[in-house]
Amino acid sequence: MEKHKIEEILLNKEHETLPEEQELLKTFLNANKVEAIEKLYTIDPKDVGGRTALAGFYFQFLVTIEYILEMLDGKWDYVACELHEDIIVGKEKHIKFIQVKTSEKTELSVSGTITRTKKEIEGVKRLVSDSWIDKLLVNSKHFKSKDGYLTEFELVTTFVLTKTNEIDVSNYDRFIKKSEIIKDDDSLLVYLSKDVYLKKEKVPFFYEEECGENLKELLSRFLIRKEIDLLNFRKYELALMQSLGDKIHRRARVNEDDFYMLIGELMQRCAKKGDNTVLFITKDEAKDLLGKIEDRVVPETLRYTAKYNAESIFDEIFGKIRNEISLNQIYLEIEHFLENYKVYLLEWTDGTSTVRELVNRLVDGWKDSDAIYSLSQSDIVTKLTNLIKINLILMIIYDATTNFSSNYSKLLVKEINNEVFFSFLSLSMPATLDQALEKLKKILARKYRDGASLEFLIHTPKTILLGDFLDNDEPLRKLFIKDIKPYIGELDETARLDEVVVAIDVIPGEPVMKLYRNLFGYNDLKELREKLTEKFIAKLGSQ
């Protein structure tokens, strides 16, 4: 990274800034968080100059944030700016120079904006290289192409540059420019190719001598972008907020307070050096800032599942269960089932599935549900712990691992030896058993509204309801799903059997959880299995 060189360029910038603009900048940087933005919105409308100057500083922050977002995407390694108009971004030897220009007007003529001025040199009025574009392109002298650098240049404005009889820059519009080849008769090239002098040194200036490339080559990498009208930047703000949220998670919503917090953080990172104020931020620093926003906008559960991978979460849960059963006389035999199940879950979540999907299917019967975001970290651990405990009972009873059924992508269904199928649905207070039955009915109706396979009819999963809900200790219930149209996969898609009614056994989870507590009353695995089977199978009917 060329940090020293970048800072040197920014610190040596010279600006013709009015005293009141300097005072506004000082206020803007020293304001407490959102005070500066509030000042921008509340400044006396009659004070057009002050409002324009302050809005200009704010607009530069918006453009800087846009490039910080690109940096988070990996396009740049750093973003640097001098708080007046200049921004520099870079990745290895790819350097881009951006100049930000603002005005209260929506249109400005090329004349008097990007044109050069004249100065008396040796008694003659001569053009000097002081145009906006000159100040951009001359930066390439620090990063020459012969040294392996690729430079780009962009002029970002809040106004449209209208053409004159001599110069038309519409070909450089970022949204129009289609070719990097600059024609010999390009009006901007012709204008900038005129004899020109350095303003201070009062000597002739030649791009090829100073920058190592001719003017045509430099202009081939120059663009102009009109972003927004200066005093109507709300749309730009909202677009940046949306992009920030997308960087965090599809569920994240960045509001004004979060956005202004980011701007406040950037202000605090600005360093006053001499007459200039410089901000330099790396990708890692930008990630830290994004993390601060994430802490404000992301639900606790999302941070938990993002921070801790499946292994960490399962380590916590399985460790808790091991501690509970560690005093059991047949601990080693039971621990064998537990360890095998943990390995299976880790392999499953290391493939195409995640803990988030597991929780969503358990709670809502749909892997892409948003159900997890309404849960606390404690809720997630409790629900997964109950699921694992009941599966431990099933594995002891059937002497086999309970595997996720590949025939179900929504409702959470486990299969044992491809013969016995159990689905699981977790609820919380103040849900009732009747509400649980209705929810299960809707989940199944959503899945099978276009027909059900014969396999579903033959191996209809028995549903175990988990969680601390009302009536969770009642006996087995029958749930009847009407108007299911079975189909046979080998036949034509239009082939259907008559509509049938599917009966599903629904078992409230509390009686099953009582079986987990029975693990501690036996000193022989065979005897334990027989007792668990007797109590559990009695509730389900023979298998």
C-alpha positions in Angstrom: 0.0 0.0 0.0 1.2 3.5 -0.9 -0.2 5.1 2.2 2.7 7.6 2.7 2.6 8.7 -0.9 -1.2 9.1 -0.8 -1.2 11.2 2.3 1.5 13.3 0.9 -0.5 14.1 -2.2 -3.6 15.0 -0.1 -1.6 17.1 2.4 -0.1 19.1 -0.4 -3.4 20.1 -2.0 -4.0 23.8 -2.2 -7.5 25.2 -2.1 -9.1 28.6 -2.3 -11.4 28.1 0.7 -13.3 31.1 2.1 -12.9 31.7 5.9 -16.6 31.0 6.5 -16.2 27.6 4.7 -13.3 26.8 7.0 -15.4 27.6 10.0 -18.2 25.4 8.7 -15.8 22.6 8.1 -14.5 23.0 11.7 -18.0 22.9 13.0 -18.9 19.9 10.8 -15.9 17.9 12.1 -16.3 18.8 15.7 -20.0 18.3 15.9 -21.3 15.5 18.2 -22.5 12.7 15.9 -25.6 13.9 14.2 -25.3 17.6 15.1 -23.5 18.3 11.8 -26.2 16.7 9.7 -28.9 18.5 11.8 -27.1 21.7 11.2 -27.1 21.0 7.4 -30.9 20.5 7.5 -31.6 23.5 9.8 -29.3 26.1 8.5 -31.0 29.3 7.4 -32.3 28.8 3.8 -31.3 32.4 3.0 -27.6 31.4 3.8 -27.2 29.7 0.4 -23.4 30.0 0.5 -23.1 28.4 4.0 -25.7 25.7 3.2 -24.0 24.9 -0.1 -20.5 24.7 1.6 -21.8 22.5 4.4 -23.8 20.3 2.0 -20.6 20.0 -0.1 -18.7 18.6 2.8 -21.5 16.2 3.6 -21.8 15.1 -0.1 -18.1 14.3 -0.1 -18.7 12.0 2.9 -21.5 10.3 1.0 -19.2 9.7 -2.0 -16.5 8.4 0.4 -19.0 5.9 1.9 -19.9 4.7 -1.6 -16.2 3.9 -2.2 -15.9 2.3 1.3 -18.8 0.0 0.3 -16.8 -0.9 -2.9 -13.8 -1.6 -0.6 -15.9 -4.0 1.5 -16.6 -5.8 -1.7 -12.9 -6.3 -2.3 -12.5 -3.7 -5.1 -10.1 -1.5 -3.0 -7.6 -1.9 -0.2 -8.0 1.7 1.2 -10.0 4.9 0.8 -8.4 8.3 1.5 -9.8 11.8 1.2 -8.9 15.4 1.9 -12.0 17.1 3.2 -12.5 19.6 0.5 -12.9 17.7 -2.8 -10.3 14.9 -3.3 -10.7 11.2 -2.8 -8.2 8.5 -3.6 -8.8 4.8 -3.6 -6.4 2.0 -4.4 -5.8 -1.7 -4.6 -2.2 -2.8 -5.0 -1.0 -0.8 -8.1 -4.5 0.2 -9.2 -5.1 3.8 -8.1 -8.2 5.9 -8.7 -8.4 9.7 -8.2 -11.8 11.2 -7.6 -12.7 14.9 -7.4 -16.0 16.0 -5.9 -17.6 19.2 -7.0 -20.7 20.8 -5.7 -23.0 23.7 -6.5 -26.5 24.9 -5.5 -27.2 25.0 -9.3 -28.3 21.9 -11.2 -26.4 22.9 -14.4 -23.1 24.6 -14.9 -21.4 25.5 -18.2 -18.1 23.9 -19.0 -16.8 27.4 -19.4 -15.7 28.6 -16.0 -15.7 25.2 -14.4 -13.3 22.7 -16.2 -11.6 25.3 -18.3 -8.2 26.8 -17.6 -7.4 30.4 -16.5 -4.8 32.7 -17.8 -1.9 34.2 -15.9 0.7 36.8 -17.0 4.0 35.0 -17.6 7.0 36.9 -19.0 4.6 39.7 -19.9 2.3 37.5 -21.8 -1.2 36.1 -20.8 -0.8 32.4 -20.9 -3.0 29.4 -20.0 -2.1 27.6 -16.8 -2.8 24.0 -15.9 -5.3 24.8 -13.1 -8.5 23.2 -14.5 -10.4 20.6 -12.5 -9.3 17.9 -15.0 -5.6 19.1 -14.9 -5.6 18.7 -11.1 -7.0 15.2 -11.4 -4.8 13.9 -14.2 -1.5 15.4 -12.8 -1.8 13.0 -9.9 -0.6 10.2 -12.2 2.9 11.6 -12.0 3.2 9.9 -8.6 2.1 6.5 -10.0 3.4 6.2 -13.5 2.4 3.4 -15.9 6.1 2.5 -16.5 6.3 1.5 -12.9 3.4 -0.9 -13.3 0.6 1.4 -12.0 -2.9 1.7 -13.5 -4.5 5.1 -12.8 -8.1 6.1 -13.2 -9.8 9.5 -12.8 -13.4 10.5 -11.9 -15.1 13.8 -11.5 -18.3 13.4 -9.4 -20.7 16.4 -9.4 -24.0 17.5 -8.2 -24.7 19.3 -11.5 -24.7 18.7 -15.2 -21.8 20.2 -17.2 -23.3 21.8 -20.3 -21.3 22.2 -23.4 -20.0 25.4 -25.0 -19.1 26.0 -28.7 -15.6 24.9 -27.9 -16.0 22.0 -25.4 -18.4 19.1 -25.1 -17.7 16.6 -22.3 -20.8 14.5 -22.7 -18.7 11.7 -24.2 -17.1 11.3 -20.7 -20.3 10.7 -18.9 -19.9 7.5 -16.8 -23.3 6.3 -17.9 -22.8 7.0 -21.6 -19.1 6.4 -22.4 -18.8 3.2 -24.4 -15.2 3.3 -25.5 -11.8 4.1 -23.9 -10.5 5.2 -27.3 -10.3 9.0 -27.4 -10.6 10.4 -30.9 -8.1 13.0 -32.2 -10.9 15.6 -32.7 -12.3 15.1 -29.2 -13.1 18.6 -28.1 -11.8 18.2 -24.5 -8.6 16.6 -25.9 -8.1 19.5 -28.3 -8.7 22.1 -25.6 -6.3 20.5 -23.1 -3.6 20.0 -25.8 -3.1 23.7 -26.1 0.2 25.1 -24.8 0.0 25.5 -21.1 2.2 26.6 -18.2 2.6 25.6 -14.5 1.0 28.3 -12.4 3.7 28.5 -9.7 6.8 27.6 -11.6 5.7 29.6 -14.7 7.3 27.1 -17.0 5.8 25.1 -19.9 3.9 21.9 -18.8 3.8 18.7 -20.8 1.8 15.7 -19.6 4.0 13.1 -21.3 7.2 14.5 -19.6 5.5 15.0 -16.2 3.3 11.9 -16.0 4.9 9.4 -18.4 1.8 9.2 -20.6 0.3 11.5 -23.2 -3.0 13.3 -22.7 -5.0 11.0 -24.9 -4.0 8.0 -22.8 -4.8 9.7 -19.5 -8.2 10.9 -20.8 -9.1 7.4 -21.9 -9.4 6.6 -18.1 -11.3 9.7 -17.2 -15.1 9.8 -16.4 -17.6 12.3 -15.2 -20.5 11.3 -13.0 -23.4 13.5 -12.1 -24.8 11.9 -8.9 -27.5 14.1 -7.3 -28.7 17.7 -7.0 -26.8 19.1 -4.0 -29.7 20.0 -1.8 -31.7 16.9 -2.7 -29.5 14.1 -1.7 -32.1 12.0 0.2 -32.2 9.4 -2.6 -28.5 9.0 -2.5 -28.6 8.5 1.3 -31.3 5.9 1.1 -29.3 3.9 -1.6 -26.2 3.9 0.6 -28.2 2.8 3.6 -29.7 0.0 1.6 -26.2 -1.1 0.4 -24.9 -1.0 4.0 -27.7 -3.2 5.2 -27.1 -5.6 2.3 -23.5 -5.9 3.3 -24.6 -7.0 6.8 -27.5 -9.3 6.0 -30.7 -9.4 3.9 -32.6 -8.8 7.1 -30.6 -5.8 8.2 -32.2 -2.4 7.9 -29.9 0.6 8.4 -31.8 3.7 9.4 -30.8 7.4 9.6 -29.4 7.2 13.1 -27.2 4.2 12.1 -26.1 6.1 9.0 -25.3 9.3 10.9 -23.4 7.2 13.4 -21.2 6.0 10.6 -20.6 9.5 9.4 -19.8 10.6 13.0 -17.3 7.8 13.2 -15.7 8.9 10.0 -15.5 12.5 11.2 -13.7 11.4 14.4 -11.1 9.5 12.3 -10.3 12.7 10.3 -6.9 14.1 11.1 -6.1 17.8 10.9 -2.6 18.1 9.3 -1.5 21.7 8.5 -4.2 23.4 6.5 -5.7 20.2 5.3 -7.9 17.5 7.0 -7.3 14.0 5.8 -9.1 10.7 6.3 -7.4 7.4 5.6 -9.3 4.1 6.1 -8.3 0.6 5.3 -10.5 -2.4 4.6 -10.0 -3.9 8.0 -11.0 -0.5 9.6 -14.1 -0.4 7.4 -15.0 -3.9 8.6 -14.8 -2.7 12.2 -17.1 0.2 11.3 -19.5 -2.2 9.6 -19.4 -4.3 12.8 -20.5 -1.3 14.9 -23.5 -0.8 12.6 -24.2 -4.6 12.7 -24.4 -4.5 16.5 -27.1 -1.8 16.1 -29.2 -3.3 13.4 -28.9 -7.1 13.4 -31.1 -9.3 15.6 -29.3 -11.0 18.5 -30.0 -14.5 17.1 -28.4 -13.6 13.7 -25.3 -12.4 15.5 -25.2 -15.6 17.6 -25.5 -17.9 14.6 -23.1 -15.8 12.5 -20.5 -15.5 15.3 -20.5 -19.1 16.4 -20.3 -21.8 13.8 -22.3 -25.1 14.1 -19.4 -26.8 15.9 -19.4 -24.2 18.6 -23.1 -24.3 19.1 -23.3 -28.1 19.2 -20.3 -28.2 21.5 -22.3 -26.0 24.0 -25.4 -28.2 23.7 -23.8 -31.6 23.7 -21.5 -30.6 26.6 -24.6 -29.6 28.7 -26.3 -33.0 28.0 -23.1 -34.9 28.7 -22.9 -33.2 32.1 -26.5 -34.1 32.8 -26.0 -37.9 32.1 -22.4 -38.2 33.3 -23.5 -39.8 36.6 -25.5 -42.4 34.9 -24.3 -46.0 35.5 -24.4 -46.7 31.7 -23.1 -43.3 30.7 -20.5 -44.8 28.2 -23.2 -46.6 26.3 -25.5 -43.6 26.1 -22.5 -41.3 25.3 -21.8 -43.5 22.3 -25.2 -42.6 20.8 -24.7 -38.9 21.7 -21.2 -38.7 20.1 -22.4 -40.4 16.9 -25.3 -38.0 16.7 -23.1 -35.0 17.1 -20.8 -36.2 14.3 -23.8 -36.7 12.1 -25.2 -33.2 12.9 -21.8 -31.5 12.2 -21.5 -33.3 8.8 -25.1 -32.3 8.0 -24.5 -28.6 8.8 -21.1 -28.7 7.1 -22.7 -29.6 3.8 -25.6 -27.7 2.3 -27.5 -27.0 5.5 -26.9 -24.6 8.4 -28.0 -24.2 12.0 -30.2 -21.3 10.9 -32.0 -23.7 8.5 -32.3 -26.3 11.2 -34.0 -23.8 13.6 -36.3 -22.4 10.9 -37.5 -25.9 9.9 -38.0 -26.8 13.5 -39.9 -23.7 14.4 -41.7 -22.9 11.1 -41.5 -25.9 8.8 -39.6 -23.9 6.2 -35.8 -23.5 5.9 -36.0 -19.9 4.4 -38.4 -18.7 7.2 -37.6 -15.6 9.3 -38.6 -17.5 12.4 -35.1 -17.5 13.9 -35.0 -13.7 14.1 -37.8 -13.7 16.8 -35.8 -16.0 19.0 -33.1 -15.1 21.6 -29.8 -16.9 21.9 -31.2 -18.8 24.9 -34.3 -19.8 22.9 -32.2 -21.3 20.1 -30.1 -23.3 22.6 -33.2 -24.6 24.4 -35.0 -25.7 21.3 -32.0 -27.5 19.9 -31.3 -29.1 23.2 -34.8 -30.5 23.4 -34.6 -31.7 19.8 -31.3 -33.5 20.6 -32.6 -35.0 23.8 -35.6 -36.6 22.2 -33.5 -37.9 19.3 -31.3 -39.5 21.9 -34.3 -41.4 23.2 -35.3 -42.4 19.7 -31.8 -43.6 18.9 -31.6 -45.7 22.1 -35.1 -47.2 21.4 -34.3 -48.1 17.7 -30.6 -48.6 18.2 -29.8 -46.4 15.1 -29.0 -42.9 14.3 -32.0 -40.6 13.4 -31.1 -39.1 10.0 -32.7 -36.1 8.3 -35.0 -37.4 5.6 -34.0 -36.2 2.1 -37.7 -36.4 1.1 -38.6 -33.3 3.1 -37.1 -29.9 2.6 -39.5 -27.9 4.8 -40.9 -29.8 7.8 -38.1 -31.2 9.9 -38.4 -34.9 9.4 -36.0 -37.6 10.8 -36.0 -41.2 9.5 -34.7 -44.4 11.2 -33.6 -47.2 8.9 -35.8 -45.7 6.2 -38.8 -47.3 7.9 -39.8 -45.0 10.8 -40.4 -41.3 10.3 -40.8 -38.6 12.9 -41.3 -34.9 12.3 -40.6 -32.2 14.8 -42.2 -28.8 15.4 -41.2 -26.5 18.3 -43.6 -24.1 19.9 -43.4 -21.5 22.7 -45.8 -20.0 25.2 -48.5 -18.8 24.8 -49.2 -21.3 22.0 -51.8 -24.0 22.6 -52.0 -27.6 21.4 -54.9 -26.7 19.1 -52.8 -23.9 17.6 -49.9 -26.3 17.1 -52.2 -28.7 15.2 -53.5 -25.9 13.0 -49.9 -24.7 12.3 -48.8 -28.3 11.4 -51.9 -28.6 9.1 -50.9 -25.4 7.3 -47.3 -26.5 6.8 -48.4 -29.8 5.3 -51.1 -28.3 3.2 -48.5 -25.8 1.8 -46.2 -28.7 0.9 -48.8 -31.0 -0.6 -51.3 -28.7 -2.2 -50.2 -29.9 -5.6 -50.2 -33.6 -4.6 -48.4 -36.0 -2.3 -46.2 -39.0 -3.2 -47.3 -42.5 -2.2 -44.2 -42.6 0.0 -45.6 -39.9 2.1 -48.9 -41.8 2.4 -47.1 -45.0 3.3 -44.5 -43.4 5.7 -46.5 -40.5 7.0 -44.3 -39.0 9.7 -45.5 -38.9 13.3 -45.1 -35.4 14.7 -43.5 -34.7 18.1 -44.3 -31.2 19.4 -41.5 -29.7 21.4 -41.4 -26.7 23.7 -43.0 -25.1 26.7 -46.6 -24.6 25.4 -50.0 -25.0 26.9 -51.4 -28.6 26.9 -48.0 -30.0 26.1 -48.6 -33.0 28.4 -51.8 -34.2 26.7 -52.0 -37.6 25.1 -51.5 -38.3 21.4 -53.8 -36.5 19.0 -54.9 -37.4 15.5 -54.6 -34.7 12.8 -56.6 -35.2 9.6 -55.4 -33.6 6.4 -58.2 -33.6 3.8 -58.1 -33.3 0.0 -54.6 -34.7 -0.5 -54.2 -35.9 -4.1 -51.6 -38.7 -4.3 -49.5 -39.1 -7.4 -47.2 -41.8 -8.6 -43.9 -40.5 -9.9 -43.5 -43.1 -12.6 -46.8 -42.2 -14.3 -47.6 -39.2 -16.3 -47.8 -35.9 -14.3 -51.6 -35.8 -14.9 -52.1 -39.2 -13.4 -53.7 -38.9 -9.9 -55.5 -41.3 -7.6 -58.7 -40.3 -5.8 -58.4 -37.7 -3.1 -57.6 -39.1 0.3 -57.6 -38.1 3.9 -54.2 -38.4 5.7 -54.2 -39.1 9.4 -51.1 -37.9 11.3 -50.2 -38.9 14.8 -49.3 -35.8 16.9 -47.5 -36.4 20.2 -47.1 -33.5 22.7 -43.5 -33.5 23.7 -43.7 -33.4 27.5 -44.5 -37.1 27.9 -41.5 -37.9 25.6 -39.2 -35.6 27.6 -40.2 -37.5 30.8 -38.5 -40.5 29.1 -35.3 -38.6 29.0 -35.4 -38.3 32.7 -35.9 -42.1 32.9 -32.3 -42.5 31.6 -31.0 -42.2 35.2 -32.9 -45.2 36.7 -31.2 -48.1 34.9 -27.8 -49.8 35.0 -28.2 -51.9 31.9 -28.7 -50.6 28.3 -30.9 -53.5 27.2 -33.2 -53.1 30.2 -33.4 -49.3 29.5 -34.2 -49.9 25.9 -37.0 -52.3 26.7 -38.5 -49.9 29.2 -38.3 -46.9 26.9 -39.7 -48.9 24.0 -42.6 -50.1 26.2 -43.5 -46.6 27.3 -42.9 -44.9 23.9 -44.3 -47.4 21.5 -47.4 -47.7 23.6 -48.2 -44.1 22.7 -47.6 -44.7 19.0 -48.9 -48.1 18.2 -46.7 -50.9 16.9 -44.0 -50.1 14.3 
